[in-house]
Amino acid sequence: MTSHDELAHLIRRRGLLGVAAGTAAAALLGAAAGGTAAAASRRPGGPLVPRDRLGVQLYSLRDQVSTVGFARVFEELRRQGYAEVEFAGYSQGSAGPITLRRLRRLVRDNGLRAVGSHVGYYSPDPNAYTFATNLEKVLDDAQELGLKHIGTASGPFRHGSTVDAWKRAAEDFNTYGAAARARGMKFYQHNHAEEFSFASDRPDVRLYDVLLAETDPDLVHLEMDVYWAYCGQFRFSTRPDGVPAPFDPIDYVLAAPHRYPLFHVKDGESDPSARDGYRMTDVGDGDIDYQRFIGGVERLSRRRDHHWIAEHDDPGDSFRFARRSAAHLRSLREDGC
């Protein structure tokens, strides 16, 4: 079993600061905000989210995809100003069957790019469409769609919640990452709140730190869901043994921005009475400071290829959510206005 000192060494070896170095990462954010060469190269008052990297997760529009179909959805997203989409499945329900070739053409014809896709991690069914059971098929489909990123939104709990269990999950992810890279793609994992919980056998070890330390940074990338990361901050700021363990989600990104090509931008109204500390809302209607978060990431890593993907797990009106979220993200400016 990895000792606390060994785990800290692994985190340092991977080039990650983790929560233990939040002060240093915050200093990086302060330096970036203070006017680095990268910040100076950006046009004052320009859009904070680059226009060609504003995307939406199609899971948020699954009701529309399954009724009017991908073609109508893509047309609407283009009108709303989106440049990218992320898939959460390749079927369109009652709108009828569709081939991957046709799907790729629809994306292109609407002036969009497919930036990634979510696929399950594992399933006890050996025929299931997951990385663990159908890796080559998953990668074949991603390649046919022309994807540059292929990932999973499943938590790394396949083998349990101990340190060794997450080390085994990291080995799985390294395998998928190597296979994806061989085809010119990046494998990624999307977090929820529980990734920031603590190992069941080590109350002093945050599981997300194990994942980062044990995965190869050249093979395994991360899609930070900012909302769920803030929910994790709310729920897991104290260790099970009562020791305070605060962290700021942006510190992870500032420590290793090259590992985070994709971000989910969903918002929430603060509600300390709720389990997660927030109630999910359309982007711009909540209390998460995206001016600070996106600004910090973009200023620090101006030349990196970050993609900002709007999402709402269960919007009341999915087209309204997409329209309002795009308008808010396009309104954010470099000068903070």
C-alpha positions as CSV (number, residue, x, y, z in Angstrom):
1,M,0.0,0.0,0.0
2,T,1.2,3.5,-0.8
3,S,2.3,5.4,2.3
4,H,1.4,9.1,2.8
5,D,5.0,10.1,2.0
6,E,5.1,7.9,-1.1
7,L,1.8,9.3,-2.4
8,A,3.1,12.9,-1.9
9,H,6.2,11.9,-3.9
10,L,4.1,10.5,-6.7
11,I,2.1,13.7,-6.9
12,R,5.2,15.7,-7.1
13,R,6.7,13.3,-9.7
14,R,3.6,13.7,-11.9
15,G,4.1,17.5,-11.8
16,L,0.9,18.1,-9.7
17,L,0.5,20.3,-6.7
18,G,-2.7,18.9,-5.4
19,V,-4.6,20.4,-2.5
20,A,-1.5,20.5,-0.4
21,A,-0.1,23.2,-2.6
22,G,-3.1,25.4,-2.9
23,T,-1.2,28.5,-1.7
24,A,1.4,28.1,-4.4
25,A,-1.3,27.6,-7.1
26,A,-3.1,30.6,-5.8
27,A,0.1,32.5,-6.2
28,L,0.2,31.4,-9.8
29,L,-3.3,32.7,-10.3
30,G,-2.3,36.0,-8.7
31,A,0.7,36.3,-11.0
32,A,-1.4,35.5,-14.0
33,A,-4.0,38.1,-13.0
34,G,-1.3,40.6,-12.4
35,G,-0.2,40.8,-16.0
36,T,2.0,38.0,-17.3
37,A,3.3,38.1,-20.9
38,A,0.4,35.8,-21.8
39,A,-2.2,38.1,-20.3
40,A,-0.6,41.1,-22.0
41,S,-1.0,39.4,-25.4
42,R,-4.8,39.2,-24.9
43,R,-6.9,42.0,-26.3
44,P,-8.3,44.1,-23.4
45,G,-12.1,43.8,-23.3
46,G,-12.0,40.8,-25.6
47,P,-14.1,37.6,-25.0
48,L,-12.9,35.6,-22.0
49,V,-14.1,32.3,-23.7
50,P,-12.5,32.1,-27.2
51,R,-15.4,32.0,-29.7
52,D,-14.0,28.8,-31.3
53,R,-13.9,26.9,-28.0
54,L,-17.5,27.5,-26.8
55,G,-19.2,24.1,-26.7
56,V,-22.2,22.3,-25.2
57,Q,-22.7,18.7,-23.9
58,L,-25.4,17.1,-25.9
59,Y,-26.6,15.2,-22.8
60,S,-28.2,18.5,-21.8
61,L,-30.3,18.4,-25.0
62,R,-31.1,14.7,-25.0
63,D,-34.8,15.5,-25.0
64,Q,-34.5,17.4,-28.3
65,V,-32.0,14.9,-29.8
66,S,-34.4,12.1,-29.2
67,T,-37.4,13.8,-30.7
68,V,-36.4,16.3,-33.5
69,G,-32.9,14.7,-34.1
70,F,-29.3,15.8,-34.4
71,A,-29.8,17.9,-37.5
72,R,-32.3,20.3,-35.9
73,V,-30.3,20.4,-32.7
74,F,-27.1,21.3,-34.5
75,E,-28.9,24.0,-36.5
76,E,-30.2,25.6,-33.3
77,L,-26.8,25.4,-31.6
78,R,-25.1,27.0,-34.6
79,R,-27.6,29.9,-34.4
80,Q,-26.9,30.3,-30.7
81,G,-23.2,30.8,-31.3
82,Y,-21.7,27.4,-30.3
83,A,-18.6,26.2,-32.1
84,E,-18.3,22.7,-30.5
85,V,-20.4,19.8,-29.3
86,E,-19.6,16.9,-27.0
87,F,-21.5,13.6,-27.5
88,A,-23.1,11.5,-24.8
89,G,-24.3,8.8,-27.3
90,Y,-24.8,8.5,-31.0
91,S,-28.5,7.6,-31.4
92,Q,-31.5,9.9,-31.8
93,G,-34.5,8.0,-30.5
94,S,-37.7,8.5,-32.3
95,A,-36.0,10.8,-34.8
96,G,-34.8,7.6,-36.5
97,P,-31.6,5.7,-37.0
98,I,-28.4,7.5,-38.0
99,T,-25.0,6.4,-39.1
100,L,-21.8,7.7,-37.7
101,R,-20.8,8.9,-41.1
102,R,-24.0,10.9,-41.4
103,L,-23.6,12.2,-37.9
104,R,-20.1,13.5,-38.7
105,R,-21.3,15.2,-41.8
106,L,-24.1,16.9,-39.9
107,V,-21.6,18.3,-37.4
108,R,-19.4,19.6,-40.2
109,D,-22.3,21.0,-42.3
110,N,-23.5,23.1,-39.4
111,G,-20.1,24.7,-38.9
112,L,-19.5,22.8,-35.6
113,R,-16.7,20.5,-34.3
114,A,-17.2,17.4,-32.2
115,V,-14.7,17.9,-29.5
116,G,-15.3,14.7,-27.4
117,S,-17.6,12.0,-26.3
118,H,-18.7,10.3,-23.0
119,V,-18.7,6.5,-22.9
120,G,-19.1,4.2,-19.9
121,Y,-16.1,2.9,-18.0
122,Y,-17.1,-0.7,-17.3
123,S,-20.1,-3.0,-17.0
124,P,-20.6,-6.5,-15.7
125,D,-22.2,-7.2,-19.2
126,P,-19.3,-8.4,-21.4
127,N,-21.1,-7.0,-24.4
128,A,-21.7,-3.6,-23.0
129,Y,-20.5,-0.5,-24.9
130,T,-17.8,0.6,-22.4
131,F,-14.1,1.1,-22.4
132,A,-13.5,-2.1,-20.3
133,T,-15.6,-4.4,-22.4
134,N,-15.5,-2.9,-25.9
135,L,-12.4,-0.7,-26.1
136,E,-11.6,-1.2,-29.8
137,K,-15.2,-0.5,-30.8
138,V,-15.3,2.6,-28.7
139,L,-12.2,3.9,-30.3
140,D,-13.3,2.8,-33.8
141,D,-16.5,4.9,-33.4
142,A,-14.6,7.9,-32.0
143,Q,-12.2,7.8,-34.9
144,E,-15.0,7.6,-37.5
145,L,-16.5,10.7,-35.9
146,G,-13.1,12.5,-36.1
147,L,-12.9,13.0,-32.4
148,K,-9.7,14.4,-30.8
149,H,-10.9,13.4,-27.3
150,I,-12.7,10.3,-26.0
151,G,-13.5,9.8,-22.4
152,T,-15.8,8.7,-19.6
153,A,-17.9,10.4,-17.0
154,S,-17.9,7.3,-14.8
155,G,-16.1,7.6,-11.5
156,P,-13.1,5.4,-10.9
157,F,-14.9,3.2,-8.3
158,R,-14.8,0.0,-10.3
159,H,-12.5,-1.8,-7.9
160,G,-13.7,0.1,-4.7
161,S,-12.8,3.2,-2.8
162,T,-9.5,2.2,-1.2
163,V,-6.1,3.6,-2.3
164,D,-5.2,0.4,-4.0
165,A,-8.6,0.2,-5.7
166,W,-8.0,3.6,-7.3
167,K,-4.5,2.6,-8.3
168,R,-6.1,-0.3,-10.2
169,A,-8.5,2.1,-11.8
170,A,-5.6,4.3,-12.8
171,E,-4.0,1.3,-14.5
172,D,-7.2,0.8,-16.5
173,F,-7.2,4.4,-17.5
174,N,-3.5,4.3,-18.5
175,T,-4.4,1.4,-20.8
176,Y,-7.3,3.2,-22.4
177,G,-5.1,6.3,-22.7
178,A,-2.3,4.4,-24.5
179,A,-4.8,2.9,-26.9
180,A,-6.4,6.3,-27.6
181,R,-3.1,8.0,-28.2
182,A,-2.1,5.3,-30.6
183,R,-5.0,6.5,-32.7
184,G,-4.2,10.2,-32.3
185,M,-6.8,10.9,-29.6
186,K,-6.7,11.8,-25.9
187,F,-8.5,9.8,-23.3
188,Y,-10.1,11.8,-20.4
189,Q,-12.1,11.3,-17.2
190,H,-14.9,13.7,-16.1
191,N,-15.4,14.1,-12.4
192,H,-18.4,14.3,-10.2
193,A,-18.3,15.4,-6.5
194,E,-17.3,12.0,-5.1
195,E,-13.9,12.0,-6.7
196,F,-12.9,14.5,-4.1
197,S,-13.9,12.2,-1.2
198,F,-11.4,10.3,0.9
199,A,-10.1,6.7,0.6
200,S,-12.1,4.3,2.8
201,D,-8.8,2.9,4.2
202,R,-6.9,6.2,4.4
203,P,-8.9,9.1,5.8
204,D,-5.9,11.3,5.1
205,V,-5.8,10.6,1.3
206,R,-8.1,12.3,-1.2
207,L,-9.1,9.9,-3.9
208,Y,-8.7,12.5,-6.7
209,D,-5.0,12.9,-5.7
210,V,-4.5,9.2,-6.1
211,L,-6.0,9.3,-9.6
212,L,-3.8,12.1,-10.6
213,A,-0.7,10.7,-9.0
214,E,-1.1,7.2,-10.5
215,T,-2.1,8.0,-14.0
216,D,0.4,8.9,-16.7
217,P,-0.1,12.6,-17.6
218,D,0.8,11.9,-21.2
219,L,-2.0,9.3,-21.4
220,V,-4.8,10.3,-19.1
221,H,-6.4,13.8,-19.2
222,L,-9.1,15.3,-17.2
223,E,-12.3,17.1,-17.9
224,M,-13.1,19.2,-14.9
225,D,-16.8,19.6,-14.3
226,V,-16.5,22.9,-12.4
227,Y,-19.9,22.6,-10.7
228,W,-19.3,19.1,-9.3
229,A,-15.8,20.2,-8.2
230,Y,-17.3,23.0,-6.2
231,C,-19.8,20.5,-4.8
232,G,-16.9,18.3,-3.8
233,Q,-15.3,21.3,-2.2
234,F,-18.5,21.8,-0.1
235,R,-18.9,18.2,0.8
236,F,-15.3,17.1,1.4
237,S,-13.6,20.1,3.0
238,T,-13.1,18.0,6.2
239,R,-11.6,14.6,6.4
240,P,-13.5,11.7,7.9
241,D,-11.3,11.9,11.0
242,G,-12.4,15.6,11.5
243,V,-9.2,17.2,10.2
244,P,-9.9,20.3,8.0
245,A,-8.9,19.7,4.3
246,P,-10.1,22.7,2.3
247,F,-9.2,23.0,-1.3
248,D,-10.0,25.2,-4.3
249,P,-10.8,23.4,-7.6
250,I,-8.9,25.8,-9.7
251,D,-5.7,24.9,-7.9
252,Y,-5.7,21.5,-9.6
253,V,-5.9,23.1,-13.0
254,L,-3.3,25.8,-12.3
255,A,-0.9,23.1,-11.1
256,A,-1.1,21.1,-14.4
257,P,-3.1,23.0,-17.1
258,H,-1.9,20.7,-19.8
259,R,-3.9,17.8,-18.2
260,Y,-7.2,19.7,-18.5
261,P,-8.2,20.1,-22.2
262,L,-11.9,20.1,-21.4
263,F,-14.2,21.8,-18.9
264,H,-17.9,21.4,-18.1
265,V,-19.4,24.8,-17.3
266,K,-22.5,24.3,-15.3
267,D,-23.8,26.6,-12.6
268,G,-25.5,26.4,-9.3
269,E,-27.2,28.6,-6.7
270,S,-25.5,28.3,-3.3
271,D,-27.7,26.4,-0.8
272,P,-25.9,25.1,2.3
273,S,-29.0,23.1,3.2
274,A,-28.6,20.9,0.1
275,R,-26.4,17.8,0.1
276,D,-24.0,19.3,-2.5
277,G,-24.2,22.9,-1.3
278,Y,-25.7,24.1,-4.6
279,R,-28.9,23.8,-6.7
280,M,-28.1,23.4,-10.4
281,T,-29.1,26.3,-12.7
282,D,-28.5,27.6,-16.2
283,V,-25.0,29.0,-16.6
284,G,-25.0,32.7,-15.4
285,D,-27.9,32.2,-13.0
286,G,-25.9,30.8,-10.2
287,D,-23.1,31.7,-7.8
288,I,-20.0,30.1,-9.2
289,D,-17.5,32.7,-10.2
290,Y,-16.8,31.8,-13.8
291,Q,-15.2,35.2,-14.4
292,R,-12.5,34.2,-11.9
293,F,-12.2,30.6,-12.9
294,I,-12.1,30.9,-16.7
295,G,-10.1,34.1,-16.5
296,G,-7.5,32.4,-14.2
297,V,-7.1,29.4,-16.5
298,E,-7.0,31.3,-19.7
299,R,-4.6,33.9,-18.4
300,L,-2.2,31.3,-17.1
301,S,-2.2,29.1,-20.2
302,R,-3.0,31.3,-23.1
303,R,-1.6,29.0,-25.7
304,R,-3.2,25.8,-24.4
305,D,-6.2,24.3,-26.1
306,H,-8.9,24.5,-23.4
307,H,-12.5,23.9,-24.4
308,W,-15.5,25.3,-22.4
309,I,-18.6,23.1,-22.6
310,A,-21.9,24.3,-21.2
311,E,-24.0,21.7,-19.4
312,H,-27.1,21.3,-17.3
313,D,-28.0,17.7,-16.1
314,D,-31.7,18.3,-16.2
315,P,-32.8,21.6,-17.7
316,G,-36.5,22.5,-17.8
317,D,-36.2,23.8,-21.3
318,S,-33.0,22.5,-23.0
319,F,-32.9,25.0,-25.9
320,R,-33.5,27.9,-23.5
321,F,-30.7,26.6,-21.3
322,A,-28.4,26.4,-24.3
323,R,-29.3,29.9,-25.5
324,R,-29.0,31.5,-22.0
325,S,-25.7,29.7,-21.2
326,A,-24.1,30.7,-24.5
327,A,-25.2,34.3,-24.1
328,H,-23.7,34.5,-20.6
329,L,-20.4,32.9,-21.6
330,R,-20.0,35.1,-24.6
331,S,-20.7,38.2,-22.4
332,L,-17.7,37.5,-20.2
333,R,-14.8,39.9,-21.0
334,E,-11.1,40.1,-20.3
335,D,-11.5,43.2,-18.3
336,G,-13.9,41.5,-15.9
337,C,-17.0,43.4,-17.1
